[in-house]
Amino acid sequence: MNVEEVISELKRSDREVDMVALDILRALIAFHDVLWLSELPNSILSLHRGVMPYVLTPDLLDKAVRRLENLNLITAEERIRGEIYSRKTYRDLYIRIKAQDIKRILANDEVLREYKIYVSEILRDVLKKD
């Protein structure tokens, strides 16, 4: 199955793990192709502007990441990450888009388009104030 068929299958699916997997791909595209696992929940929440079509749990997120890895769409590599404003570090998964076709395939995705419009409106309002 090619990348386009896989993404079409994810879009048609009503399984929560597939919905989360698709949202992970969207988040990666929206946030420059890479995210830490610990950043994914807030990134996905931002994409949907707080109105989620499912309850995102750590277990569901982990299953969706593993599904995307098995489909060869992303890579997830455990790395050490520094805490902000601290000298402490912790282990986290560094997640990257592997299949670059994903950007082209999701170029007209409604969720991504609405998110980009939302961000553009915020930026426009901020720039008007100056």
N, C-alpha and C positions, 0 to 999 in steps of 0.2 A: 504494500500500500504506500503511495507517495504522500508527501507532506500535505498537499491540498486535500486529498481524500481523508486523511487523519483528522485534519481540522474540521472538515465538513461533518465527519462523524461526531466529533466533540460538540459541534454546534447543534446537531440534531438530537443528541442524547439528553435524557431527562434525569440521568444519574448525577447525584451531587458531586461525586469525585470528578466527573467529566466537566461539570460546570466550573469547579474550582480550577481544574487543569487549564481550561480556556481562559479563565481570569488571570492565572499566573502568566500565560503567554501575553495577554493584554498588558499586564503590569510591567513585564519585562520590556515590551515595546515602548510603553509610555515613559518608562524611567531608564532609557538608554541601554537596553539589552542586558543589564546586569542588576541583580539585587541580592541581598543577604536574605536567608530564610526568615530571620527575625524582622525584616522590613516588609515582608509580603503581606501580613494581615492588614497593616495600615495602608499599604499601597493599593490593595484590592478594595478596601473600604473607600478610599479616595476615588477610585474609578467609578464606583456606584454611588458616590456622594452620600454614603451612610445608609442607603436602602439596599440591603442585601437580599438576594433571592434564595439564600440558604443560610444555615448557621455554620459559620466557619470555626471548626475546632482544630486543635493541633494535630490530631490523628487524621482528620480529613485532609488537611494541608499536606501532611507527610505522604499520604497515599497518592495525592495528586502529583506531587513532585516526583515520586517514584514512577508513576504512570508515564509522565512526560519523559523521564530518563529512559524508560524501557522502550518508548516510541522513538527514541533517538532525536528528540526535539530540543532537549536542553542538556546541559551538564551541571551536576551538583557536586561540588568538591568541598570537603571539610577543611576549613582553614581557621587560623587563630585571628581574632579580631579584637581591636582595642576598644575599651569603653570610652565614651565621650567624657571629657573633663576628668579623666582618671588615668592612672598608670596600670590599671587592671586590664586583663585580657580574658577572652572566653572563646570557646569553639562555636563556630556557626557554619552554615552551608552557604557557599558562594555559588550563586545560580546564574548561568549564562544561557542565552539563546545559542543553540548549536546549528539549527537549520535556518539559514538566512532567508529562505523563501517565506518564512512565517510573516515577515513584515509586509511583503507584497500581497500575500493572501489575505491578511487582516487589514489592509490599507483602507477599506471601506466599511470596516466593522462599526456597527451602530454604537456600541458601548464606548469604543475608543473615540469615535467622532464626537459624541456628546461630551465626553471628558475634555477633549481638546477645546471645544466651544466654551465650556465652563471655565477652563483655565484662561482662555483668551479674554473672556468677559471680565474676569478678576483683574488681569493685567491691564486691560483697557481702563477700568475704574481706578486702579492705582495710579496710572499715568495721568489721568484727568485731574487728579488731586494736586499734582505737582505743577 
